[in-house]
Protein backbone atom coordinates (compact mmCIF):
# COMPACT_ATOMS: atom_id res chain seq x y z
CA UNK A 1 0.00 0.00 0.00
CA UNK A 2 1.31 3.44 -0.95
CA UNK A 3 1.34 5.95 1.88
CA UNK A 4 -0.27 9.33 1.36
CA UNK A 5 1.94 10.77 4.10
CA UNK A 6 5.38 12.24 3.44
CA UNK A 7 8.34 9.98 4.11
CA UNK A 8 9.94 10.58 7.51
CA UNK A 9 12.94 12.86 7.31
CA UNK A 10 15.84 13.46 9.63
CA UNK A 11 14.47 15.69 12.34
CA UNK A 12 16.02 19.05 13.00
CA UNK A 13 16.33 20.25 16.55
CA UNK A 14 12.75 20.95 17.61
CA UNK A 15 13.89 23.07 20.57
CA UNK A 16 16.01 25.32 18.34
CA UNK A 17 13.18 25.67 15.82
CA UNK A 18 10.79 26.59 18.63
CA UNK A 19 13.15 29.35 19.81
CA UNK A 20 13.53 30.73 16.26
CA UNK A 21 9.77 30.62 15.66
CA UNK A 22 8.81 32.24 18.97
CA UNK A 23 11.34 35.02 18.39
CA UNK A 24 9.92 35.54 14.87
CA UNK A 25 6.42 35.92 16.33
CA UNK A 26 7.65 38.29 19.05
CA UNK A 27 9.57 40.52 16.64
CA UNK A 28 6.53 41.01 14.44
CA UNK A 29 4.60 42.35 17.44
CA UNK A 30 7.49 44.36 18.96
CA UNK A 31 8.57 46.15 15.84
CA UNK A 32 5.26 47.30 14.47
CA UNK A 33 4.42 50.95 15.10
CA UNK A 34 1.71 50.43 17.72
CA UNK A 35 -0.17 53.56 16.60
CA UNK A 36 2.81 55.94 17.00
CA UNK A 37 2.85 57.74 13.64
CA UNK A 38 5.83 59.85 14.71
CA UNK A 39 8.13 56.84 15.15
CA UNK A 40 9.15 55.26 11.86
CA UNK A 41 12.29 53.64 13.30
CA UNK A 42 10.38 50.35 13.62
CA UNK A 43 10.85 49.74 9.88
CA UNK A 44 14.66 49.85 10.17
CA UNK A 45 14.64 47.48 13.16
CA UNK A 46 12.24 45.10 11.41
CA UNK A 47 14.33 45.17 8.20
CA UNK A 48 17.50 44.41 10.18
CA UNK A 49 15.79 41.47 11.92
CA UNK A 50 14.54 40.03 8.61
CA UNK A 51 17.95 40.44 6.96
CA UNK A 52 19.56 38.51 9.80
CA UNK A 53 16.91 35.79 10.21
CA UNK A 54 15.01 35.30 6.94
CA UNK A 55 16.64 33.77 3.86
CA UNK A 56 16.81 36.27 0.94
CA UNK A 57 15.02 33.76 -1.30
CA UNK A 58 12.40 32.73 1.26
CA UNK A 59 9.42 31.09 -0.44
CA UNK A 60 6.13 32.60 0.73
CA UNK A 61 2.77 30.91 0.04
CA UNK A 62 -0.69 32.43 0.58
CA UNK A 63 0.47 36.05 0.97
CA UNK A 64 -0.14 38.53 -1.88
CA UNK A 65 3.42 39.68 -2.55
CA UNK A 66 4.30 42.10 -5.35
CA UNK A 67 7.77 40.58 -5.66
CA UNK A 68 9.21 37.27 -4.43
CA UNK A 69 11.58 36.58 -1.58
CA UNK A 70 12.46 38.44 1.56
CA UNK A 71 12.16 41.91 0.01
CA UNK A 72 8.64 41.27 -1.28
CA UNK A 73 7.53 39.81 2.04
CA UNK A 74 9.13 42.68 3.93
CA UNK A 75 7.27 45.21 1.75
CA UNK A 76 3.98 43.42 2.47
CA UNK A 77 4.56 43.25 6.23
CA UNK A 78 5.55 46.92 6.39
CA UNK A 79 2.37 47.83 4.48
CA UNK A 80 0.35 45.89 7.07
CA UNK A 81 2.16 47.70 9.89
CA UNK A 82 1.46 51.09 8.35
CA UNK A 83 -2.19 50.39 7.58
CA UNK A 84 -2.92 48.65 10.89
CA UNK A 85 -0.52 50.27 13.40
CA UNK A 86 -2.38 49.00 16.47
CA UNK A 87 -2.44 45.37 15.28
CA UNK A 88 -2.14 42.74 17.97
CA UNK A 89 -1.93 38.98 17.41
CA UNK A 90 -3.05 36.32 19.85
CA UNK A 91 -1.63 32.82 19.31
CA UNK A 92 -4.12 30.12 20.24
CA UNK A 93 -1.86 27.18 19.39
CA UNK A 94 1.79 26.72 18.49
CA UNK A 95 3.24 23.41 17.37
CA UNK A 96 6.83 22.60 16.47
CA UNK A 97 8.19 19.39 14.97
CA UNK A 98 11.74 19.25 13.71
CA UNK A 99 12.32 22.26 11.48
CA UNK A 100 8.62 23.07 10.92
CA UNK A 101 6.64 25.34 13.23
CA UNK A 102 2.97 26.29 13.02
CA UNK A 103 0.58 28.61 14.77
CA UNK A 104 -3.15 29.31 14.77
CA UNK A 105 -3.75 32.99 15.45
CA UNK A 106 -6.26 35.82 15.75
CA UNK A 107 -5.33 39.32 14.60
CA UNK A 108 -7.13 42.42 15.88
CA UNK A 109 -6.50 45.88 14.42
CA UNK A 110 -7.97 49.15 13.19
CA UNK A 111 -7.30 50.29 9.64
CA UNK A 112 -5.57 53.67 10.09
CA UNK A 113 -4.00 53.89 6.64
CA UNK A 114 -4.47 52.76 3.06
CA UNK A 115 -3.94 49.07 2.45
CA UNK A 116 -3.42 48.20 -1.20
CA UNK A 117 -6.47 49.48 -3.08
CA UNK A 118 -8.49 49.87 0.14
CA UNK A 119 -8.46 53.45 1.41
CA UNK A 120 -8.32 54.08 5.16
CA UNK A 121 -11.62 53.05 6.77
CA UNK A 122 -10.93 53.43 10.52
CA UNK A 123 -12.77 50.11 10.88
CA UNK A 124 -11.85 47.51 13.47
CA UNK A 125 -11.28 43.99 12.27
CA UNK A 126 -10.69 40.55 13.67
CA UNK A 127 -9.09 37.99 11.38
CA UNK A 128 -8.09 34.40 12.01
CA UNK A 129 -5.47 32.36 10.27
CA UNK A 130 -2.78 29.73 10.47
CA UNK A 131 0.85 29.77 9.46
CA UNK A 132 3.56 27.20 8.94
CA UNK A 133 7.23 28.13 8.81
CA UNK A 134 10.22 26.02 7.82
CA UNK A 135 13.69 26.80 9.13
CA UNK A 136 17.09 25.69 7.83
CA UNK A 137 20.48 26.60 9.30
CA UNK A 138 18.88 29.14 11.64
CA UNK A 139 17.00 30.97 8.87
CA UNK A 140 13.32 31.06 7.96
CA UNK A 141 13.28 29.60 4.43
CA UNK A 142 9.60 28.92 3.71
CA UNK A 143 6.30 30.36 4.97
CA UNK A 144 2.74 29.21 4.37
CA UNK A 145 -0.24 31.35 5.41
CA UNK A 146 -3.92 30.46 5.47
CA UNK A 147 -5.72 33.72 6.20
CA UNK A 148 -9.46 34.40 6.23
CA UNK A 149 -9.12 36.99 3.46
CA UNK A 150 -12.85 36.97 2.68
CA UNK A 151 -13.68 38.07 6.23
CA UNK A 152 -10.89 40.67 6.07
CA UNK A 153 -12.32 42.25 2.90
CA UNK A 154 -15.90 42.15 4.22
CA UNK A 155 -14.93 43.77 7.53
CA UNK A 156 -13.19 46.62 5.68
CA UNK A 157 -16.20 47.12 3.41
CA UNK A 158 -14.34 46.06 0.26
CA UNK A 159 -16.93 43.29 -0.27
CA UNK A 160 -20.62 43.16 0.66
CA UNK A 161 -21.42 41.25 3.86
CA UNK A 162 -23.60 38.76 1.96
CA UNK A 163 -20.73 37.56 -0.26
CA UNK A 164 -19.89 33.97 0.61
CA UNK A 165 -17.94 31.15 -0.90
N, C-alpha and C positions, 0 to 999 in steps of 0.2 A: 504494500500500500504506500502510495506517495503522500508524504506529509505536506500539508498546506502551510505549516509553520516554518519560519526561517531556520536554517541549520544553526546549531549552537556555535558561538564564536568565543575566542579567548576573551575572557572578561577583563575589562580595564578595572582600575581601582575605584570601586563604588564610592568609597569615602572621599577620595580626591574629587571625583565628579560632583558629588553632593556639595562640597565646599565651593567649587567653581560656579555651580548653578545658583546656589544661594547668594553668592556675591553678585552674580549677574542680575538677579532679581532685586537685590538691595540697591545696586547702583542705579537702576532705572528709576527707582523711587527717589533716591537721594538727589540725583542730579537734575531732575526736572524742576522748572522754575517755581512751582508752588505759589502761583499767583503774584509773584514779584516782578512786574514788568520792567522795573529799573535794573534788575540784575540779569545780565545776559551771559555772565561768566560760566553758567551751568553748561552751555554748549561746548566750551573749550574743555571743561573737565570730562564731559561725557565723551567727546571725540578722543581725548587722550586715553580714557578707559577702553574704548572700543579698539583703538589702534594697538593697545597692549594685549587685549584678551580675545579679540575676534579675528579670525583668519581673513585676509584681504579678499579671498575668493569664496567667502562663506556662501552656501547655497540656502536661499530663503524660499520657503513654500507657503502659499496662502496669505501673503502680504503683498499689497499692490505697489510694487517698487517701480520707479521710473527708470532705474538702471540697476544692473546686477551687482552682487557682492556687498562688501562692507560699506562702501560709500553710498550705494543706493539705499541700503537699510538704515544707515545713519541719517540720511536726508529724510526718510519717512518718519523715523522716531523723533527727530527734531521738530518736524511739522506737527506731530501729535502733541509734543510738549508745548509748542507755541499756541496751538489751537485750544488745548485743554490744560492750562497751566496748574489747575488745582487737582488734577487726576490722582486718584489713589487706588491701588490694587490690593485686593484681599485674596490670599491664596488659600483655597479650601482643601487642596490635596497636593502633595508633592511626592513623587516617586522617583527613585534613582536605581538603575540596574546597570552595572558596568559603566560604559561611557555614554549612556543615554539617560537623560533626566526629563521628567514631565511635570506639568502643573495644571491644575484646573483653577481658574481664577474668575473674579468679578471685578470689573473696572467701573469706578464712579467718577464723573467729572462734569464740568460745565463748559460749554463751548464759548470761549472768550476771544476767539480769533477765527479767521477763515481757515477752512480745512478742505483742501482740494477745490472743487467747484462749489462747495457749500459755504456761503457767507456766514459770518458770525450770527448765531441765533440766541445766545445767552441761555440756551436750554440745558437742563440737567439730563444726564443719561446714565443708564446702568447697562453694562454689556457683560456678557459671560463668554468665556472661551477656554481653550486648552492649548498648551504648547508642548512641544517636544524638542529638546536640544541635544545634539551630539557633539561631544568634545574629543579632540585628539591632541596629544602633546601639550595639554594645558590651554588649548584654544578652542573656542566655539567654532565649529566647522559647518554645521547644518542646523537649520531651524525650521520647524513646521508649526503653523498656527491654524487653528480652527476657531474662527471668530464669528459670533452671531452678527454678521454684517447687515442682514435684513432689519433686525431690531435697531441697530445703530442708525441706519438711514431713516427708519420710521420715526425714531425718537427725535431726530434733528429736523423732521419735517420734509426731508428730501423725497420721501415716498408716502403715499396715503396710508393711513392706519389699516385699511381693509386689504391691503396687498398681502398676499400669503403665497407660500410655495407648497 
